[in-house]
Amino acid sequence: MGAGSLHIEFLVEGPSDEIVLREVVPRVLSRDVSFEVRPFGSKQRLLTRLPGHLRAYAASGWPGLRVCVLVDEDREDCIGLKRRLLAAVRQAGLGPRSSSQAEVLSRIAVEEIEVWFFGDAEALHSAYPRVSEHLGHKAPYRDADAIRGGTWEQLGRVLRSAGYHTAGFNKIQAARDIAPHLNPERNSSSSFRMFATGLRRLAGVG
């Protein structure tokens, strides 16, 4: 891969985020793009180490490099979290778009990344057939990004009521089961659509 080739580095919290991105990124982008997903193990570790990683990317001088930072809101002040991410980008000396520097996209998955699963009830049904494919028509789930009580907790309840994950909700296993079925074109989650739009812009696609 040449120095000018497009490559995207995804910085994420944990393994379930990595699993989801490895599945959906090729579907969101309509061209082959080299990418790597780097999980940090926790949100706090990602935010703590983010400035150093961004400085390293800035110093690389790789014009084809793009960086996407994806974090969960976790009921934190969304505006404050976004400002923290943008401050780390500025402190690293990176601009939002430059021909000679890495371009950075920061995205927040409202609540947790499991909101993207609720945004595609058909994917949930494909992974877990006893979950209704019309789940998204029910009042508590019509707006995936407005689900209350913790998105992963709600997903665990939905799956347990259908006879899955009865010994306890496993986020990583759920990601492995659901992510292969996610379809970006039908996902109703506004945070997913913002992510997809930003990613396409980052990669110069459509």
PAMIVO-86915 format. One line per 4 residues: number of its first residue (from 1); their letters; for each residue x, y negated, z of N, C-alpha, C, CB. Coordinates in steps of 0.2 Angstrom, whole numbers. Atoms other than C-alpha are relative to their C-alpha. Glycine has a CB too. Layout:
N
NUM = a = X,Y,Z,X,Y,Z,X,Y,Z,X,Y,Z | ...
//
This chain:
206
1 = mgag = 4,6,0,0,0,0,4,-6,0,-5,0,6 | -4,6,1,7,-17,-6,-1,-5,6,-1,-3,-6 | 1,6,-5,10,-32,6,-6,-4,-1,6,-4,0 | 6,4,2,-5,-40,-3,-6,3,1,1,-4,-6
5 = slhi = 6,-4,0,-17,-26,-1,-4,-1,6,2,8,0 | 4,1,-5,-32,-28,9,0,5,5,-7,-2,-2 | 1,-5,-5,-32,-20,26,-3,-3,6,8,3,2 | 4,3,-6,-44,-22,41,2,4,6,-7,0,-2
9 = eflv = -1,-3,-7,-39,-19,59,-6,-2,4,7,-3,3 | 6,1,-4,-54,-16,70,3,1,7,-5,5,-2 | -1,-1,-7,-51,-19,89,-6,1,4,4,-7,2 | 6,-2,-3,-64,-11,99,1,2,7,-4,5,-4
13 = egps = -1,-2,-7,-68,-6,117,2,7,1,-7,-2,3 | -1,-7,-2,-69,13,117,-1,5,-6,-5,1,5 | 1,-5,6,-71,29,107,-6,0,-3,2,7,3 | 6,0,3,-89,28,104,0,-5,-6,-6,-1,5
17 = deiv = -1,6,5,-86,11,95,4,3,-6,3,-6,3 | -5,-3,5,-72,20,85,-4,5,-5,6,3,3 | 3,-5,3,-83,34,80,-5,-3,-5,-4,5,4 | 5,4,5,-97,22,73,3,-3,-5,-4,-5,5
21 = lrev = -3,4,5,-85,11,64,3,4,-6,5,-4,3 | -3,-4,5,-76,25,55,-6,3,-5,3,6,3 | 5,-3,5,-93,31,48,-3,-6,-4,-6,3,5 | 4,5,3,-102,14,44,4,-5,-4,-3,-4,5
25 = vprv = -4,5,4,-87,3,37,0,2,-7,7,0,3 | 0,-2,7,-86,13,21,-7,-1,-3,3,7,-1 | 7,1,3,-105,12,19,-2,-8,-1,-5,3,4 | 1,7,1,-105,-7,22,3,-3,-6,2,-3,7
29 = lsrd = -4,3,5,-91,-11,10,-1,4,-6,7,0,2 | 1,-3,6,-94,-7,-8,6,2,-4,-5,-4,-5 | -7,-2,3,-75,-4,-12,4,3,5,3,-7,-2 | -5,-3,-4,-61,6,-5,4,-5,4,4,5,-3
33 = vsfe = -4,5,-4,-53,-4,9,4,4,5,-4,-6,3 | -4,-3,-5,-39,2,20,-2,-3,7,8,-1,-1 | 2,3,-6,-44,0,38,2,5,6,-7,-1,1 | -2,-4,-6,-39,6,56,-4,-2,6,8,0,1
37 = vrpf = 4,1,-6,-49,7,72,4,1,6,-7,3,0 | -4,-1,-6,-40,4,88,-4,-2,6,6,-6,0 | 4,1,-6,-50,7,104,5,-1,6,-4,7,2 | -4,2,-5,-43,0,120,-2,3,7,-1,-8,1
41 = gskq = 1,-3,-6,-52,10,133,-6,-3,4,6,2,4 | 5,4,-4,-63,-4,141,0,-7,-3,2,0,7 | 0,7,2,-69,-21,137,5,-4,3,-7,-2,2 | -5,4,-3,-58,-29,150,7,1,-2,0,2,8
45 = rllt = -6,-1,3,-43,-21,143,1,-3,-7,2,8,0 | 0,3,6,-47,-26,126,1,-8,0,-7,1,-4 | 0,7,0,-50,-44,131,7,-3,3,-6,-3,5 | -7,1,-3,-34,-44,142,6,0,-5,1,4,6
49 = rlpg = -6,-1,5,-23,-38,128,-1,-3,-7,1,8,-1 | 2,3,6,-32,-47,114,5,-5,-3,-7,-3,0 | -4,6,3,-21,-63,113,7,3,-2,1,-4,6 | -6,-2,2,-5,-53,112,0,4,-6,3,5,5
53 = hlra = 1,-3,7,-12,-42,98,0,-5,-6,-5,5,1 | 1,5,5,-17,-57,89,6,-4,-2,-6,-5,2 | -6,3,1,-1,-65,91,5,4,-5,4,-2,6 | -4,-4,4,8,-50,84,-3,0,-8,-1,7,3
57 = yaas = 3,0,6,-4,-50,69,2,-6,-4,-8,1,0 | -2,6,3,0,-68,66,7,-1,-2,-2,-6,5 | -7,0,2,18,-65,66,2,5,-5,4,2,6 | -2,-5,5,17,-51,54,1,-3,-7,-5,5,0
61 = gwpg = 0,3,6,15,-63,39,-3,4,-6,8,-1,-2 | 4,-4,5,4,-50,30,-6,-3,-3,-1,7,3 | 5,4,3,-7,-60,18,-6,5,-1,2,-3,-6 | 6,-4,2,-19,-45,15,-3,3,7,2,6,-4
65 = lrvc = 2,-2,-6,-22,-42,34,-6,-4,2,5,-1,5 | 6,3,-3,-39,-45,41,-1,4,7,-7,1,-5 | 1,-3,-6,-44,-42,59,-8,-1,2,5,-3,6 | 6,0,-3,-61,-38,67,0,2,7,-5,4,-5
69 = vlvd = 0,-1,-7,-64,-39,85,-8,1,2,3,-6,5 | 7,-2,-1,-80,-30,91,-1,2,8,-2,6,-4 | 1,-1,-7,-86,-31,109,-7,0,2,4,-5,5 | 7,0,-3,-102,-27,119,-1,-6,4,-1,6,4
73 = edre = 2,5,-4,-111,-41,127,0,2,7,-7,-3,-2 | 1,-3,-7,-115,-30,143,-3,-6,4,7,1,2 | 4,5,-4,-127,-44,149,4,-6,2,-3,4,6 | -4,6,-1,-113,-57,149,-2,-5,-4,8,2,-1
77 = dcig = 2,6,4,-116,-74,143,3,0,-7,3,-7,4 | -2,-1,7,-115,-72,124,4,-6,-2,-6,1,-4 | -4,6,2,-109,-90,121,7,0,3,-4,-7,1 | -7,0,-3,-95,-89,134,4,5,-3,-1,1,7
81 = lkrr = -4,-5,3,-89,-73,127,2,-1,-7,-4,7,0 | -2,2,6,-89,-79,110,6,-5,0,-6,-3,-4 | -5,5,-1,-79,-94,115,7,3,2,-2,-6,5 | -7,-3,-2,-66,-83,124,3,3,-6,-2,5,5
85 = llaa = -3,-3,6,-64,-73,108,3,-5,-5,-5,4,-4 | -3,5,5,-62,-89,97,6,-3,3,-6,-5,-1 | -6,3,-4,-50,-96,110,6,4,-1,-1,-2,7 | -6,-4,1,-39,-81,108,3,0,-7,-2,7,2
89 = vrqa = -2,1,7,-39,-83,89,4,-6,-1,-7,1,-4 | -4,7,1,-34,-101,90,7,0,3,-4,-6,3 | -6,0,-4,-21,-98,103,6,4,-4,-1,3,7 | -5,-4,4,-13,-85,91,2,-3,-6,-3,7,-1
93 = glgp = -2,4,6,-12,-98,78,-3,3,-7,8,0,-1 | 3,-3,6,-24,-89,66,-6,-4,-1,-2,7,2 | 6,4,2,-37,-98,56,-6,5,-2,2,-5,-6 | 5,-4,2,-54,-92,51,1,2,-7,-7,-4,0
97 = rsss = -2,-2,6,-48,-91,33,6,-3,-3,-6,-1,-5 | -6,3,2,-31,-93,26,3,5,-5,5,-2,5 | -4,-5,4,-21,-86,11,6,2,2,1,-4,-7 | -6,-3,-2,-6,-84,21,0,3,7,5,-6,0
101 = qaev = 0,-2,-7,-12,-79,38,-6,6,0,-1,-5,5 | 5,-4,-1,-23,-65,44,-7,-3,2,2,5,6 | 7,3,-1,-42,-69,44,-3,5,6,-4,0,-6 | 3,-4,-6,-51,-64,60,-8,-1,0,3,-3,7
105 = lsri = 7,0,-1,-69,-59,62,-2,2,7,-4,4,-5 | 2,-3,-7,-77,-58,80,-7,1,0,2,-6,5 | 7,-2,0,-93,-49,82,-2,2,7,-2,4,-5 | 2,-2,-6,-103,-46,98,-6,5,-1,-2,-6,5
109 = avee = 6,-4,0,-115,-31,99,-4,-1,6,2,8,-1 | 4,2,-5,-129,-37,109,-2,6,5,-7,-3,-2 | 1,-5,-5,-131,-27,125,6,5,-1,-6,4,0 | -5,-4,1,-121,-12,119,0,3,-7,0,7,5
113 = ievw = 1,-2,7,-117,-4,102,-5,5,-2,7,3,-2 | 6,-5,1,-131,9,105,-6,-4,-3,-2,3,6 | 5,3,3,-142,-5,99,-1,1,-7,0,-8,2 | 0,-2,7,-137,-1,82,-4,6,-2,7,0,-3
117 = ffgd = 4,-6,1,-144,16,84,-8,-1,0,2,5,6 | 7,2,0,-161,9,89,-2,-3,-6,-2,-4,6 | 2,3,6,-160,-1,73,-1,4,-6,5,-5,-1 | 1,-5,5,-161,15,63,-3,6,3,7,1,-4
121 = aeal = 4,-5,-3,-174,26,70,0,6,-5,-7,-2,1 | -1,-6,4,-172,38,55,6,3,1,-1,-3,-8 | -6,-4,-2,-154,41,59,-1,3,7,6,-6,1 | 1,-4,-6,-159,45,77,-4,6,-1,-4,-5,5
125 = hsay = 4,-6,2,-172,57,70,4,5,-3,-6,-2,-4 | -4,-5,4,-160,65,58,5,4,5,4,-4,-5 | -4,-3,-5,-148,68,73,-3,4,5,4,-6,3 | 4,-3,-5,-161,73,85,-7,0,-2,1,-4,7
129 = prvs = 6,0,3,-176,79,76,-6,0,4,-1,7,-4 | 6,1,-4,-188,79,91,-1,-7,2,1,4,6 | 2,8,-1,-186,60,92,-4,-2,-6,7,-4,1 | 4,2,5,-199,52,82,3,-5,-5,-7,-3,2
133 = ehlg = -3,5,4,-193,44,66,-4,-7,0,-1,3,-7 | 4,6,-1,-207,31,70,1,-4,6,-7,1,-1 | -1,3,-6,-199,26,86,1,-7,0,7,3,3 | -1,7,0,-195,9,80,-7,-4,-1,4,-2,-6
137 = hkap = 7,3,0,-214,6,78,-3,-1,6,-4,4,-5 | 3,1,-7,-217,7,96,2,-6,3,2,6,5 | -1,7,-3,-218,-9,106,7,-1,3,-5,-2,5 | -7,2,-3,-202,-7,117,6,0,-5,1,5,5
141 = yrda = -6,-1,4,-191,-3,102,-1,-4,-7,1,7,-1 | 1,3,6,-198,-14,88,6,-5,-1,-6,-4,0 | -6,5,1,-184,-27,91,6,3,4,-2,-7,3 | -6,-3,-3,-168,-17,94,4,-4,5,4,4,-5
145 = dair = -4,4,-3,-159,-31,100,-3,-3,7,3,-6,-4 | 4,3,-6,-172,-36,113,-2,6,5,-6,-3,-2 | 2,-5,-5,-173,-19,122,3,-2,7,3,7,-3 | -2,2,-6,-172,-22,140,2,7,5,-6,-3,4
149 = ggtw = -2,-6,-4,-164,-11,154,6,3,-2,-6,4,1 | -6,-3,2,-148,-7,146,-1,4,-6,3,4,6 | 2,-4,6,-148,0,128,3,7,1,4,-3,-6 | -2,-7,-1,-137,15,132,-5,4,5,7,1,2
153 = eqlg = 4,-3,-5,-148,19,147,-7,2,-3,-1,-5,6 | 7,-2,4,-164,18,136,1,5,-5,-2,-7,-3 | -1,-6,5,-156,29,123,0,6,4,6,-1,-4 | 0,-7,-4,-152,42,136,-7,2,2,4,-2,7
157 = rvlr = 7,-2,-2,-170,41,142,-4,3,-6,-4,-6,3 | 4,-2,6,-177,43,124,2,7,-1,1,-4,-6 | -3,-6,2,-165,58,121,-2,5,5,7,0,-1 | 2,-4,-5,-169,66,138,-7,2,-1,1,-2,7
161 = sagy = 7,-2,1,-188,65,135,-1,4,-6,-4,-7,0 | 0,-5,5,-185,74,119,3,6,0,2,-4,-7 | -4,-7,-2,-175,88,127,7,0,-2,-4,5,-4 | -7,0,2,-158,82,122,4,-4,6,1,-4,-6
165 = htag = -5,3,-5,-143,77,134,-4,1,7,1,-8,-2 | 3,-1,-7,-153,84,149,5,0,6,-4,6,-1 | -5,0,-6,-137,86,159,3,-6,1,5,5,-2 | -3,6,-1,-133,68,157,2,-3,-7,6,0,5
169 = fnki = -1,3,6,-131,56,143,7,-1,-2,-4,-7,-1 | -7,1,2,-115,57,134,1,-4,-6,3,8,-2 | 0,6,5,-111,41,124,4,3,-6,3,-6,3 | -4,-2,5,-97,49,114,-3,5,-5,7,3,3
173 = qaar = 3,-5,3,-107,64,109,-6,-3,-4,-2,6,4 | 6,4,4,-122,53,104,3,-3,-6,-4,-4,5 | -3,3,6,-111,43,93,2,5,-5,6,-4,2 | -2,-5,5,-104,58,85,-6,3,-4,4,6,3
177 = diap = 6,-3,3,-122,65,82,-3,-5,-5,-4,2,5 | 4,4,3,-130,49,76,4,-4,-6,-3,-5,5 | -4,4,4,-116,39,67,0,2,-8,7,-1,2 | 0,-2,7,-115,50,51,-7,-1,-3,1,8,0
181 = hlnp = 7,1,3,-134,46,48,-2,-7,-1,-5,4,4 | 1,7,0,-133,27,50,0,-2,-8,5,-4,4 | 1,3,7,-139,18,34,0,-8,1,-6,3,-4 | -1,7,-1,-133,0,34,-6,-4,-4,6,-3,-3
185 = erns = 5,4,4,-147,-5,21,-7,0,4,-1,3,-7 | 6,0,-4,-161,0,33,0,-2,7,-3,7,-1 | -1,1,-7,-154,-5,50,-3,-7,1,8,0,2 | 4,6,-2,-166,-18,58,4,-4,5,-6,2,2
189 = sssf = -3,3,-6,-154,-23,72,4,-7,-3,6,4,3 | -3,7,3,-149,-42,69,7,0,2,-4,-6,4 | -8,0,-1,-132,-39,77,3,4,-5,1,2,8 | -3,-4,5,-129,-25,65,1,-4,-6,-3,7,-1
193 = rmfa = 0,4,7,-134,-36,50,5,-5,0,-7,-3,-1 | -5,5,0,-123,-50,56,7,3,0,-1,-4,7 | -6,-3,1,-109,-38,58,2,2,-7,1,6,5 | 0,-2,7,-112,-31,41,2,-6,-5,-6,4,-3
197 = tglr = -1,6,4,-113,-48,33,7,-3,1,-5,-6,1 | -7,2,-2,-97,-54,42,5,4,-3,1,-1,7 | -5,-4,2,-88,-39,37,1,0,-8,-1,8,2 | -1,0,8,-92,-40,18,3,-7,-1,-7,0,-3
201 = rlag = -3,6,1,-87,-58,19,8,0,1,-3,-6,4 | -7,-1,-2,-71,-53,28,4,3,-6,1,3,6 | -3,-4,5,-67,-41,14,-1,-2,-7,-3,8,0 | 1,3,6,-72,-52,0,-5,4,-5,6,-1,-4
205 = vg = 5,-4,4,-87,-41,-5,-6,-3,0,0,8,3 | 7,3,0,-103,-48,-11,-2,-5,4,-5,6,0
//
